[in-house]
């Protein structure tokens, strides 16, 4: 069944959409009350974030816009030392969208929320003129369980850990758009397991590596912490498939988007233990120690030939635009 403008009227068809798709997939006692706002129990300090997702195509190898919307928001909370508790989901639906497609997306969100141990407790739908597109905004609340984690928290001598291979999400989405056959899958995933397992490690900074890639995240950390960062090309985890994909299209994995990777900046004396923890966590099997915090400013990379390359922040548009 196709969505038309009547589904955004607030009347019977809007109600049918909510009950037949969203309540079916997101059902819980809080959402089921169908109040104007959710009443939540959260103790202590909270982290709160919001994000919007406009990926094309809606479905790609390893994920879809629904999984992306949940994992992206959950990971932003985790990077601030918060355990995610609740999400809201707003849907902007263009007329012509298929209800089966919407149901499939909602089902994917439900699975991702269950894995991340969060509940979707409130939402909204709007139907607009268009050609069948679907866009999602998610907001999230998490309970702070670790303090002192900040993009400005890097200190001289700290070690930078990366949780796995670079560029997989970017390459998966671009491959789908260009009709390129390969086995590359998006890394879209919740980082909850890694963050929870690092609970007893002193972590100065955590950041998920999304738009702008690793290069942009490291530059943001260097600028916010008034420090220099040095990384090592030979230490960067990049799969053979992604490396080959980049060679063909002239892409740089350092600037490619990811949706299930993070950096953790830790004191040198805890780096070995932290790396072992990450490697033994779900989605952290390919974690590596990739660099150090130094005095100075900016980001540089020691190349495989032992030269030095300046790693600047992303300038212009990183393709494909994923959210």
C-alpha positions, 0 to 999 in steps of 0.5 A: 500500500502506498502512502498518500497525503491523507496519512499525514492528516492526523485522522483515521489513516494516520492512526492506522499508520501508527498502530499497524507499523510503529506500535507493532514494531516499537511496542512497550508500556511507555509508548503504548500509553499514547500520551502527548509525551513520555514520562521516563525514569532516569536517575542522576545526570543525563546525556541528550542528543538528536540526529537526522538521517537521509541516506540513499539508498534506504537499504544497503549491504549490512544495514538500512536507514532504520538501523542507522538511525538507532545506532547513530544516536545510541553511539553519540550517547555512548561517546559521552559516557552515558548508557542509552535508555530511551529514543524518540523517532520522527518520520518524514514520509513522502507520498508514494512511499510503500507501507511495506518498506516503512514496516521493514524499516521499523522492524530493523529499528526494533531489532537495533534498539533491542540489541542496544538495550534502548526503548523507543518511547515517543514519535511523530509522523509527517507526510509531505509531497514528494517521490516516496522518500523516507527520512528519520529523526531520532533523539536519545537520552542516556544516563551518565555512568562515566564522567570526565570523557570529552573531546577536549580531554586528550593529554600528552602521552595518551594512546589512541585506540581505533575499534576496527576497519575504516571505510566500510559504511562509506564503501558499502553505500557507494557500491550500492549506488554505483552498482558495483558488486563486492562483499563490502558490508556497512559496519553500522552497529551499536558500540555499547559492548565496547564502551561498557567493557571499558568501564574500568579503564581511564578513558580521556576521550571517546568519539565515534568515527562517522561523517568526515572520517577518522581524519576529521575526528582526530583534527577536532580532538587535536584542536579541542585539546590544544595538542598534536596527534601522530598516527601510523599508516601501517597501524591503520586497519583497512580491509583488502576489499575497501583498500581496493575499492579506494584505489579504483575510485581514488578515495582516502579511507581516512576521510570515509564515513563509518557507522560502527567505529570509535576512537578511545584515547587512554593513558599509555599505562592502560593502553595494552589492557584497553586494547585487549578489552576492545578486541574481546568486545563485540564489534571490536575484534579488529581494534588497533593502537593507531597513534599518540598524543604529543605536544604541538598542534595538528594531525600528522601521519607517519607513512609506510615509507617513514615520511610525514604527511599532514592530515587535515580536516575534511574540506568540501563534500564527502561522498556519498553523503550518508546522513 
